[in-house]
Amino acid sequence: MTERLQKILSQWGIASRRQAEQIILAGRVRLNGAVAELGQKADPEQDRIEVDGKPVQPQNRPERVYLLLHKPEGIVTTCRDPQNRRIALDLLPPALRQIGLHPVGRLDAASTGALLLTNDGAVTACLTHPRHSVAKTYRVWVEGQPSAAALQQWQEGLLLDNRLTRPAEVRLLQVQSDRSCLEVVLREGRNRQIRRVAAQLGHPVQSLHRLAIGSIHLGKLVSGQYRLLHLSEIGFLQSQVQLSFARKPENPSSNPLNCTKEK
């Protein structure tokens, strides 16, 4: 059965769907000896697919693994870094770095907390899709003390890049002399969204820590350590994938990460 190369690579745990597209565009993928192009289809049972010179073989498809990592400050949540900074995968033992694990979404280098890693491309594609609305909970220290009006504005949505943010849950937890601690729950993940919104409201972020992704909580996991997800947590992720099938895409022709169209 033929499928798009980026889907095959994500299903085999080599990369997320988006990362697979980047790998293909970078010329690192070959199909039957020729450099592959984005959008090409292949049959893993019949065609020879290579990534960085290594063949992708159906019998070598790794078992699906789901991890929760407590990301420390300074760690980059990409699979490669041109600046040679430490990446999240560097915190895992060698055996786990060989099975195609990749971060689900991102936390910027200065942020800490809950980060999912998996080699399940379907989970990654759906949880990072702009239409997906799984709640992510953060503890955020900001400069000064936001007014009730500022918090309400954050809750209702602000313009970022000429588009309103989705409604958010924002709760004031603690006030010190020159800073405040907030709990922020988002159901979208624009680039550096919390930092940009806080700065726009006049209260720049001092520290940002992610506590939970949906029902998956960081708990007492120590910084720099990881754990396997519990069966109930894996069930939560798989339920999100199933929900994506039921959602009609807003514009399927323009979205290469559409989980409903391509699984």
Backbone as CSV, one residue per row, in Angstrom:
resi,resn,N_x,N_y,N_z,CA_x,CA_y,CA_z,C_x,C_y,C_z
1,MET,0.845,-1.198,0.000,0.000,0.000,0.000,0.881,1.249,0.000
2,THR,0.628,2.143,-0.948,1.449,3.358,-1.034,0.905,4.443,-0.117
3,GLU,1.831,5.182,0.487,1.473,6.318,1.327,2.537,7.383,1.147
4,ARG,2.224,8.599,1.532,3.197,9.676,1.423,4.409,9.375,2.308
5,LEU,5.570,9.770,1.803,6.806,9.464,2.520,6.817,10.026,3.920
6,GLN,6.322,11.279,4.094,6.356,11.884,5.422,5.497,11.099,6.410
7,LYS,4.421,10.488,5.907,3.584,9.677,6.783,4.296,8.391,7.170
8,ILE,4.981,7.782,6.208,5.727,6.560,6.487,6.808,6.825,7.536
9,LEU,7.545,7.919,7.357,8.624,8.228,8.297,8.094,8.489,9.700
10,SER,6.934,9.119,9.798,6.363,9.375,11.124,5.836,8.087,11.741
11,GLN,5.226,7.224,10.927,4.721,5.960,11.451,5.854,5.051,11.925
12,TRP,6.990,5.154,11.287,8.131,4.329,11.670,8.923,4.961,12.811
13,GLY,8.434,6.088,13.338,9.082,6.706,14.483,10.381,7.412,14.167
14,ILE,10.616,7.707,12.886,11.860,8.372,12.506,11.793,9.852,12.808
15,ALA,10.619,10.435,12.676,10.434,11.867,12.926,8.945,12.144,12.983
16,SER,8.582,13.309,13.527,7.188,13.731,13.442,6.875,14.051,11.994
17,ARG,5.596,14.236,11.685,5.225,14.522,10.296,5.905,15.784,9.795
18,ARG,5.889,16.833,10.603,6.519,18.094,10.190,8.025,17.933,10.031
19,GLN,8.645,17.236,10.978,10.087,17.018,10.884,10.434,16.154,9.683
20,ALA,9.562,15.187,9.369,9.791,14.338,8.200,9.775,15.172,6.921
21,GLU,8.880,16.127,6.860,8.837,17.003,5.685,10.143,17.783,5.552
22,GLN,10.659,18.262,6.672,11.922,19.010,6.647,13.081,18.122,6.225
23,ILE,13.078,16.871,6.695,14.124,15.921,6.314,14.093,15.669,4.813
24,ILE,12.894,15.517,4.273,12.751,15.286,2.831,13.228,16.508,2.055
25,LEU,12.801,17.691,2.491,13.195,18.921,1.803,14.705,19.138,1.862
26,ALA,15.343,18.635,2.911,16.796,18.789,3.052,17.572,17.792,2.195
27,GLY,16.862,16.917,1.488,17.524,15.957,0.614,18.118,14.766,1.338
28,ARG,17.669,14.506,2.564,18.241,13.418,3.360,17.533,12.085,3.130
29,VAL,16.467,12.101,2.329,15.689,10.887,2.080,15.841,10.467,0.624
30,ARG,16.080,9.178,0.403,16.168,8.629,-0.953,15.090,7.568,-1.144
31,LEU,14.504,7.592,-2.335,13.488,6.606,-2.700,13.974,5.859,-3.929
32,ASN,14.238,4.577,-3.749,14.761,3.728,-4.823,16.016,4.327,-5.461
33,GLY,16.889,4.871,-4.596,18.175,5.383,-5.040,18.199,6.835,-5.443
34,ALA,17.053,7.438,-5.639,16.986,8.848,-6.049,16.549,9.714,-4.877
35,VAL,17.032,10.962,-4.859,16.626,11.887,-3.797,15.116,12.090,-3.857
36,ALA,14.463,11.885,-2.737,13.001,11.967,-2.687,12.533,13.413,-2.701
37,GLU,11.296,13.588,-3.136,10.667,14.902,-3.138,9.447,14.878,-2.235
38,LEU,9.155,16.024,-1.655,7.996,16.128,-0.771,6.725,15.805,-1.552
39,GLY,5.900,14.959,-0.989,4.651,14.590,-1.652,4.712,13.249,-2.370
40,GLN,5.921,12.719,-2.559,6.038,11.418,-3.209,5.428,10.330,-2.345
41,LYS,4.925,9.284,-3.009,4.354,8.146,-2.304,5.232,6.924,-2.500
42,ALA,5.149,6.010,-1.540,5.954,4.803,-1.602,5.239,3.679,-0.876
43,ASP,5.655,2.465,-1.157,5.173,1.271,-0.467,6.366,0.672,0.268
44,PRO,6.387,0.737,1.606,7.543,0.229,2.346,7.845,-1.236,2.073
45,GLU,6.836,-1.996,1.621,7.042,-3.413,1.334,7.733,-3.630,-0.008
46,GLN,7.632,-2.636,-0.889,8.154,-2.789,-2.249,9.315,-1.840,-2.563
47,ASP,9.242,-0.631,-2.058,10.223,0.399,-2.404,11.348,0.462,-1.377
48,ARG,12.498,0.925,-1.819,13.639,1.113,-0.925,13.662,2.570,-0.471
49,ILE,13.474,2.776,0.814,13.483,4.109,1.404,14.702,4.210,2.320
50,GLU,15.459,5.273,2.156,16.648,5.478,2.986,16.618,6.869,3.604
51,VAL,17.023,6.963,4.853,17.182,8.240,5.542,18.626,8.329,6.011
52,ASP,19.327,9.334,5.520,20.752,9.481,5.835,21.532,8.201,5.515
53,GLY,21.133,7.543,4.420,21.828,6.346,3.968,21.408,5.061,4.645
54,LYS,20.519,5.140,5.652,20.073,3.941,6.363,18.693,3.523,5.859
55,PRO,18.523,2.249,5.490,17.229,1.804,4.945,16.134,1.783,6.002
56,VAL,14.933,2.144,5.587,13.738,2.056,6.429,13.073,0.728,6.091
57,GLN,13.069,-0.209,7.025,12.551,-1.542,6.757,11.353,-1.840,7.648
58,PRO,10.254,-2.332,7.059,9.030,-2.583,7.843,9.258,-3.467,9.058
59,GLN,10.107,-4.481,8.931,10.316,-5.394,10.053,11.071,-4.737,11.194
60,ASN,11.677,-3.600,10.912,12.432,-2.897,11.948,11.640,-1.769,12.600
61,ARG,10.356,-1.685,12.280,9.534,-0.631,12.891,9.574,-0.788,14.412
62,PRO,10.014,0.244,15.140,10.175,0.107,16.600,8.840,0.088,17.329
63,GLU,8.868,-0.491,18.520,7.695,-0.436,19.390,7.418,1.015,19.755
64,ARG,6.162,1.364,19.844,5.814,2.739,20.196,6.128,2.998,21.666
65,VAL,6.794,4.106,21.902,7.223,4.475,23.250,6.726,5.885,23.548
66,TYR,6.291,6.104,24.794,5.764,7.402,25.210,6.441,7.784,26.523
67,LEU,7.124,8.925,26.516,7.859,9.380,27.698,7.396,10.771,28.108
68,LEU,7.520,11.046,29.411,7.372,12.402,29.922,8.726,12.818,30.474
69,LEU,9.248,13.924,29.982,10.542,14.450,30.420,10.339,15.759,31.169
70,HIS,11.072,15.931,32.257,11.102,17.221,32.952,12.247,18.025,32.338
71,LYS,11.921,18.894,31.410,12.951,19.636,30.671,13.589,20.708,31.544
72,PRO,14.908,20.674,31.670,15.593,21.737,32.412,15.756,22.993,31.545
73,GLU,16.103,24.077,32.170,16.405,25.312,31.451,17.653,25.108,30.583
74,GLY,17.644,25.694,29.405,18.800,25.630,28.513,18.777,24.482,27.529
75,ILE,17.846,23.551,27.682,17.728,22.415,26.773,16.817,22.792,25.600
76,VAL,17.244,22.451,24.386,16.486,22.782,23.182,15.613,21.597,22.793
77,THR,14.348,21.873,22.450,13.417,20.787,22.138,13.319,20.558,20.632
78,THR,14.447,20.297,20.011,14.492,19.885,18.618,15.331,18.612,18.545
79,CYS,15.268,17.937,17.401,16.058,16.707,17.241,17.483,16.999,16.814
80,ARG,17.707,18.171,16.245,19.049,18.606,15.859,19.165,20.086,16.168
81,ASP,20.351,20.551,16.495,20.540,21.980,16.737,21.801,22.468,16.032
82,PRO,21.659,23.394,15.077,22.832,23.869,14.336,23.852,24.592,15.214
83,GLN,23.413,25.067,16.400,24.324,25.754,17.304,24.985,24.793,18.300
84,ASN,24.704,23.508,18.125,25.295,22.470,18.970,24.950,22.630,20.453
85,ARG,23.752,23.155,20.720,23.285,23.201,22.095,22.738,21.820,22.490
86,ARG,22.622,21.584,23.783,22.072,20.298,24.247,20.590,20.225,23.884
87,ILE,20.188,19.068,23.385,18.792,18.856,23.016,18.160,17.869,23.989
88,ALA,16.829,17.802,23.954,16.106,16.944,24.896,16.552,15.492,24.795
89,LEU,16.839,15.029,23.582,17.250,13.633,23.402,18.570,13.323,24.097
90,ASP,19.395,14.341,24.335,20.672,14.121,25.028,20.470,13.663,26.468
91,LEU,19.281,13.880,27.015,19.001,13.501,28.398,18.571,12.043,28.520
92,LEU,18.409,11.359,27.387,17.968,9.970,27.387,19.155,9.023,27.221
93,PRO,19.034,7.793,27.681,20.103,6.806,27.461,20.207,6.462,25.978
94,PRO,21.372,5.980,25.542,21.594,5.696,24.117,20.534,4.809,23.490
95,ALA,20.049,3.803,24.206,19.062,2.881,23.632,17.785,3.609,23.230
96,LEU,17.390,4.602,23.998,16.163,5.343,23.687,16.386,6.384,22.595
97,ARG,17.637,6.714,22.322,17.903,7.692,21.260,17.942,7.032,19.886
98,GLN,17.791,5.716,19.843,17.911,4.988,18.583,16.570,4.518,18.026
99,ILE,15.463,4.923,18.641,14.166,4.377,18.218,13.236,5.460,17.668
100,GLY,13.808,6.580,17.262,13.003,7.598,16.589,12.185,8.497,17.496
101,LEU,12.531,8.588,18.771,11.793,9.483,19.667,11.996,10.934,19.244
102,HIS,10.963,11.736,19.399,11.049,13.162,19.098,10.091,13.915,20.016
103,PRO,10.385,15.182,20.293,9.503,15.965,21.168,8.150,16.212,20.520
104,VAL,7.115,16.214,21.349,5.770,16.566,20.892,5.574,18.051,21.195
105,GLY,5.718,18.902,20.173,5.654,20.334,20.397,6.964,20.840,20.975
106,ARG,6.928,22.074,21.468,8.169,22.685,21.930,7.982,23.458,23.226
107,LEU,9.067,23.542,23.958,9.241,24.511,25.042,10.507,25.267,24.692
108,ASP,10.485,26.589,24.750,11.701,27.309,24.377,12.804,27.010,25.386
109,ALA,14.028,27.327,25.005,15.191,26.923,25.797,15.135,27.458,27.232
110,ALA,14.556,28.645,27.417,14.520,29.257,28.751,13.415,28.684,29.629
111,SER,12.478,27.930,29.046,11.356,27.378,29.801,11.675,25.983,30.308
112,THR,10.917,25.555,31.317,11.151,24.252,31.934,9.832,23.495,32.040
113,GLY,9.956,22.202,32.393,8.748,21.453,32.722,8.408,20.325,31.777
114,ALA,7.116,20.010,31.731,6.609,18.812,31.071,6.805,18.856,29.561
115,LEU,7.458,17.814,29.047,7.665,17.663,27.612,7.454,16.200,27.258
116,LEU,6.551,15.945,26.329,6.322,14.585,25.857,7.298,14.240,24.750
117,LEU,7.753,12.989,24.747,8.567,12.458,23.663,7.977,11.123,23.242
118,THR,7.899,10.887,21.944,7.340,9.638,21.448,7.886,9.352,20.062
119,ASN,7.717,8.114,19.618,7.982,7.774,18.227,6.686,7.433,17.510
120,ASP,5.571,7.833,18.106,4.251,7.655,17.504,3.917,8.912,16.704
121,GLY,4.120,8.845,15.404,3.926,10.016,14.559,2.502,10.526,14.548
122,ALA,1.516,9.619,14.704,0.120,10.044,14.694,-0.185,10.927,15.901
123,VAL,0.338,10.544,17.068,0.141,11.344,18.273,0.787,12.716,18.114
124,THR,2.011,12.732,17.622,2.715,13.999,17.452,1.991,14.914,16.486
125,ALA,1.580,14.371,15.345,0.921,15.191,14.329,-0.360,15.817,14.867
126,CYS,-1.131,15.039,15.604,-2.421,15.556,16.072,-2.276,16.521,17.245
127,LEU,-1.355,16.245,18.166,-1.212,17.135,19.318,-0.539,18.446,18.957
128,THR,0.171,18.489,17.845,0.814,19.736,17.430,0.033,20.440,16.334
129,HIS,-1.091,19.879,15.920,-1.893,20.505,14.881,-2.579,21.755,15.432
130,PRO,-2.645,22.840,14.650,-3.262,24.078,15.143,-4.710,23.911,15.588
131,ARG,-5.425,22.927,15.043,-6.825,22.735,15.416,-6.972,22.014,16.748
132,HIS,-5.906,21.396,17.217,-6.031,20.601,18.427,-6.132,21.508,19.646
133,SER,-6.883,21.062,20.668,-7.147,21.969,21.797,-6.881,21.318,23.150
134,VAL,-5.910,20.420,23.214,-5.576,19.832,24.518,-5.024,20.927,25.429
135,ALA,-5.472,20.935,26.669,-5.066,21.979,27.612,-3.644,21.739,28.104
136,LYS,-2.874,22.811,28.183,-1.530,22.764,28.761,-1.482,23.776,29.897
137,THR,-1.000,23.334,31.056,-1.020,24.151,32.267,0.387,24.620,32.610
138,TYR,0.515,25.921,32.892,1.820,26.535,33.158,1.790,27.307,34.475
139,ARG,2.942,27.342,35.142,3.154,28.265,36.260,4.119,29.334,35.754
140,VAL,3.687,30.593,35.824,4.429,31.677,35.192,4.675,32.799,36.196
141,TRP,5.938,33.176,36.344,6.279,34.363,37.130,6.474,35.530,36.167
142,VAL,5.782,36.636,36.465,5.884,37.822,35.609,6.296,39.027,36.451
143,GLU,6.812,40.030,35.793,7.181,41.275,36.472,5.926,42.039,36.881
144,GLY,5.982,42.656,38.074,4.889,43.498,38.537,3.664,42.705,38.952
145,GLN,2.545,43.409,39.086,1.283,42.785,39.467,0.226,43.119,38.422
146,PRO,-0.173,42.167,37.591,-1.195,42.432,36.573,-2.513,42.839,37.224
147,SER,-3.160,43.816,36.651,-4.461,44.258,37.150,-5.540,43.254,36.761
148,ALA,-6.695,43.379,37.391,-7.829,42.519,37.050,-8.204,42.700,35.583
149,ALA,-8.102,43.939,35.104,-8.442,44.209,33.706,-7.464,43.525,32.760
150,ALA,-6.171,43.520,33.132,-5.163,42.862,32.293,-5.393,41.354,32.257
151,LEU,-5.706,40.775,33.403,-5.974,39.343,33.449,-7.207,38.981,32.627
152,GLN,-8.230,39.816,32.708,-9.439,39.558,31.930,-9.157,39.644,30.437
153,GLN,-8.322,40.606,30.067,-7.939,40.747,28.668,-7.218,39.492,28.174
154,TRP,-6.333,38.972,29.001,-5.600,37.742,28.661,-6.578,36.576,28.528
155,GLN,-7.525,36.517,29.454,-8.490,35.420,29.436,-9.368,35.449,28.186
156,GLU,-9.727,36.631,27.751,-10.646,36.757,26.625,-9.945,36.670,25.280
157,GLY,-8.639,36.984,25.244,-7.887,36.900,23.998,-7.334,38.242,23.561
158,LEU,-6.108,38.213,23.016,-5.465,39.414,22.499,-5.009,39.145,21.070
159,LEU,-4.730,40.221,20.364,-4.237,40.080,19.004,-2.752,39.738,19.006
160,LEU,-2.414,38.638,18.354,-1.034,38.276,18.080,-0.943,37.978,16.592
161,ASP,-0.051,38.681,15.910,0.082,38.481,14.458,-1.260,38.659,13.758
162,ASN,-2.004,39.698,14.195,-3.288,40.054,13.587,-4.353,38.974,13.744
163,ARG,-4.219,38.127,14.755,-5.205,37.079,15.006,-5.390,36.927,16.504
164,LEU,-6.648,36.865,16.943,-6.938,36.746,18.367,-6.473,35.399,18.915
165,THR,-5.904,35.428,20.115,-5.612,34.171,20.796,-6.922,33.576,21.293
166,ARG,-6.928,32.272,21.484,-8.112,31.622,22.035,-8.277,32.027,23.501
167,PRO,-9.497,31.953,24.031,-9.681,32.217,25.456,-8.777,31.326,26.300
168,ALA,-8.229,31.898,27.362,-7.300,31.177,28.231,-7.779,31.279,29.676
169,GLU,-7.351,30.326,30.483,-7.606,30.401,31.921,-6.360,31.014,32.565
170,VAL,-6.551,32.137,33.264,-5.418,32.817,33.894,-5.818,33.145,35.331
171,ARG,-5.025,32.667,36.270,-5.356,32.842,37.689,-4.140,33.370,38.432
172,LEU,-4.348,34.403,39.236,-3.283,34.973,40.057,-3.105,34.107,41.300
173,LEU,-1.891,33.559,41.476,-1.629,32.659,42.589,-0.920,33.338,43.757
174,GLN,0.002,34.236,43.437,0.849,34.813,44.485,1.395,36.153,44.013
175,VAL,1.532,37.081,44.956,2.106,38.393,44.648,3.245,38.657,45.619
176,GLN,4.405,39.005,45.067,5.527,39.453,45.878,5.733,40.938,45.597
177,SER,6.776,41.511,46.146,6.950,42.966,46.054,7.029,43.453,44.610
178,ASP,7.732,42.716,43.757,7.936,43.212,42.398,7.606,42.185,41.325
179,ARG,6.922,41.106,41.718,6.563,40.096,40.730,5.343,39.313,41.176
180,SER,4.746,38.577,40.219,3.532,37.815,40.508,3.620,36.441,39.864
181,CYS,2.972,35.468,40.514,2.918,34.108,39.992,1.517,33.832,39.467
182,LEU,1.438,33.352,38.234,0.165,33.068,37.587,0.088,31.597,37.204
183,GLU,-1.130,31.073,37.195,-1.388,29.787,36.550,-2.096,30.084,35.234
184,VAL,-1.542,29.584,34.157,-2.089,29.844,32.821,-2.399,28.513,32.157
185,VAL,-3.616,28.363,31.662,-4.009,27.164,30.928,-4.356,27.575,29.500
186,LEU,-3.592,27.025,28.547,-3.787,27.344,27.133,-4.335,26.141,26.392
187,ARG,-5.089,26.422,25.345,-5.566,25.368,24.448,-5.129,25.646,23.011
188,GLU,-4.024,26.309,22.890,-3.364,26.511,21.603,-1.883,26.698,21.902
189,GLY,-1.049,26.650,20.865,0.379,26.702,21.111,1.131,27.516,20.092
190,ARG,0.826,28.789,20.018,1.585,29.646,19.105,2.997,29.878,19.639
191,ASN,3.876,30.254,18.769,5.274,30.430,19.118,5.448,31.455,20.245
192,ARG,6.029,31.006,21.371,6.313,31.857,22.530,5.079,32.666,22.947
193,GLN,3.937,32.034,22.917,2.670,32.743,23.120,2.577,33.408,24.493
194,ILE,2.859,32.674,25.552,2.721,33.250,26.897,3.669,34.427,27.063
195,ARG,4.891,34.273,26.627,5.868,35.360,26.761,5.426,36.594,25.976
196,ARG,4.903,36.393,24.791,4.506,37.531,23.956,3.266,38.240,24.509
197,VAL,2.306,37.458,25.003,1.101,38.058,25.575,1.446,38.814,26.856
198,ALA,2.247,38.213,27.718,2.618,38.874,28.973,3.357,40.182,28.691
199,ALA,4.267,40.160,27.734,5.005,41.376,27.390,4.066,42.435,26.826
200,GLN,3.101,42.010,26.031,2.140,42.944,25.452,1.304,43.621,26.535
201,LEU,1.051,42.903,27.624,0.267,43.454,28.733,1.133,44.255,29.709
202,GLY,2.430,44.308,29.442,3.324,45.092,30.285,3.897,44.353,31.470
203,HIS,3.864,43.007,31.419,4.375,42.198,32.526,5.247,41.072,31.965
204,PRO,6.464,41.377,31.565,7.343,40.365,30.956,7.534,39.144,31.847
205,VAL,7.675,38.002,31.216,7.860,36.740,31.927,9.272,36.654,32.514
206,GLN,9.352,36.252,33.770,10.635,35.973,34.405,10.977,34.487,34.343
207,SER,9.985,33.648,34.523,10.192,32.208,34.395,8.888,31.555,33.972
208,LEU,9.028,30.447,33.227,7.856,29.755,32.691,8.078,28.258,32.853
209,HIS,7.111,27.594,33.504,7.246,26.181,33.832,5.944,25.467,33.468
210,ARG,6.045,24.414,32.637,4.834,23.678,32.247,4.601,22.533,33.224
211,LEU,3.409,22.531,33.814,3.057,21.560,34.839,2.374,20.328,34.279
212,ALA,1.573,20.504,33.212,0.761,19.387,32.729,0.411,19.575,31.264
213,ILE,0.207,18.438,30.601,-0.293,18.398,29.229,-1.538,17.539,29.277
214,GLY,-2.698,18.170,29.210,-3.941,17.438,29.408,-3.953,16.802,30.782
215,SER,-4.188,15.486,30.832,-4.230,14.773,32.114,-2.867,14.204,32.504
216,ILE,-1.820,14.556,31.755,-0.475,14.055,32.042,0.263,15.110,32.857
217,HIS,0.502,14.812,34.135,1.067,15.787,35.063,2.532,15.485,35.372
218,LEU,3.300,16.545,35.509,4.720,16.406,35.828,4.919,15.817,37.225
219,GLY,4.074,16.224,38.153,4.164,15.697,39.508,5.524,15.966,40.139
220,LYS,6.110,14.933,40.739,7.386,15.077,41.451,8.582,14.654,40.607
221,LEU,8.399,14.538,39.302,9.506,14.149,38.434,10.607,15.204,38.519
222,VAL,11.820,14.766,38.771,12.947,15.673,38.995,13.429,16.255,37.663
223,SER,13.890,17.496,37.711,14.417,18.149,36.514,15.513,17.301,35.858
224,GLY,15.389,17.114,34.540,16.363,16.328,33.788,16.040,14.853,33.723
225,GLN,15.026,14.410,34.484,14.645,13.003,34.501,13.406,12.766,33.629
226,TYR,13.170,11.499,33.302,12.022,11.135,32.486,11.367,9.894,33.079
227,ARG,10.150,9.616,32.622,9.464,8.379,33.008,8.595,7.927,31.835
228,LEU,8.303,6.635,31.830,7.342,6.106,30.867,5.942,6.553,31.268
229,LEU,5.104,6.797,30.284,3.727,7.150,30.591,2.980,5.940,31.131
230,HIS,2.023,6.194,32.017,1.142,5.149,32.507,0.153,4.768,31.399
231,LEU,-0.440,3.596,31.527,-1.393,3.141,30.518,-2.551,4.124,30.355
232,SER,-3.001,4.697,31.464,-4.112,5.659,31.377,-3.694,6.911,30.613
233,GLU,-2.432,7.312,30.752,-1.934,8.496,30.049,-1.784,8.216,28.559
234,ILE,-1.327,7.002,28.227,-1.252,6.615,26.820,-2.661,6.572,26.225
235,GLY,-3.594,6.078,27.016,-4.986,6.058,26.571,-5.508,7.453,26.288
236,PHE,-5.112,8.420,27.119,-5.517,9.811,26.875,-4.983,10.294,25.531
237,LEU,-3.700,10.019,25.244,-3.115,10.455,23.970,-3.831,9.803,22.789
238,GLN,-4.082,8.522,22.908,-4.737,7.823,21.804,-6.173,8.295,21.609
239,SER,-6.808,8.704,22.705,-8.165,9.244,22.574,-8.156,10.561,21.805
240,GLN,-7.083,11.344,21.967,-6.974,12.597,21.228,-6.805,12.328,19.733
241,VAL,-6.059,11.272,19.412,-5.910,10.892,18.006,-7.259,10.488,17.433
242,GLN,-8.016,9.713,18.190,-9.329,9.287,17.706,-10.257,10.474,17.519
243,LEU,-10.180,11.444,18.422,-11.014,12.640,18.279,-10.687,13.397,16.999
244,SER,-9.418,13.354,16.604,-9.013,14.085,15.402,-9.693,13.527,14.156
245,PHE,-10.019,12.232,14.176,-10.724,11.639,13.042,-12.135,12.226,12.915
246,ALA,-12.726,12.563,14.069,-14.109,13.026,14.065,-14.240,14.488,13.684
247,ARG,-13.124,15.231,13.736,-13.172,16.649,13.430,-13.006,16.883,11.947
248,LYS,-13.842,17.710,11.392,-13.718,18.071,9.986,-12.648,19.138,9.855
249,PRO,-11.642,18.958,8.978,-10.583,19.966,8.834,-11.114,21.270,8.292
250,GLU,-10.486,22.384,8.764,-10.904,23.699,8.305,-10.532,23.918,6.849
251,ASN,-9.353,23.464,6.474,-8.895,23.639,5.100,-7.904,22.537,4.780
252,PRO,-8.398,21.318,4.496,-7.515,20.170,4.375,-6.490,20.292,3.276
253,SER,-6.791,21.014,2.211,-5.857,21.098,1.091,-4.621,21.902,1.416
254,SER,-4.717,22.779,2.436,-3.582,23.660,2.744,-2.797,23.209,3.954
255,ASN,-3.195,22.070,4.574,-2.583,21.681,5.844,-1.897,20.337,5.734
256,PRO,-0.581,20.301,5.634,0.124,19.037,5.500,0.109,18.180,6.740
257,LEU,-0.309,18.750,7.878,-0.340,17.984,9.111,-1.742,17.549,9.468
258,ASN,-2.679,17.614,8.524,-4.068,17.301,8.801,-4.211,15.839,9.222
259,CYS,-4.626,15.618,10.469,-4.691,14.258,10.987,-5.902,13.511,10.446
260,THR,-6.949,14.238,10.046,-8.136,13.586,9.566,-7.924,13.006,8.172
261,LYS,-7.185,13.707,7.375,-6.969,13.291,5.999,-5.875,12.240,5.903
262,GLU,-4.816,12.418,6.646,-3.652,11.536,6.543,-3.309,10.990,7.901
263,LYS,-3.492,9.700,8.099,-3.158,9.080,9.374,-2.062,8.068,9.147
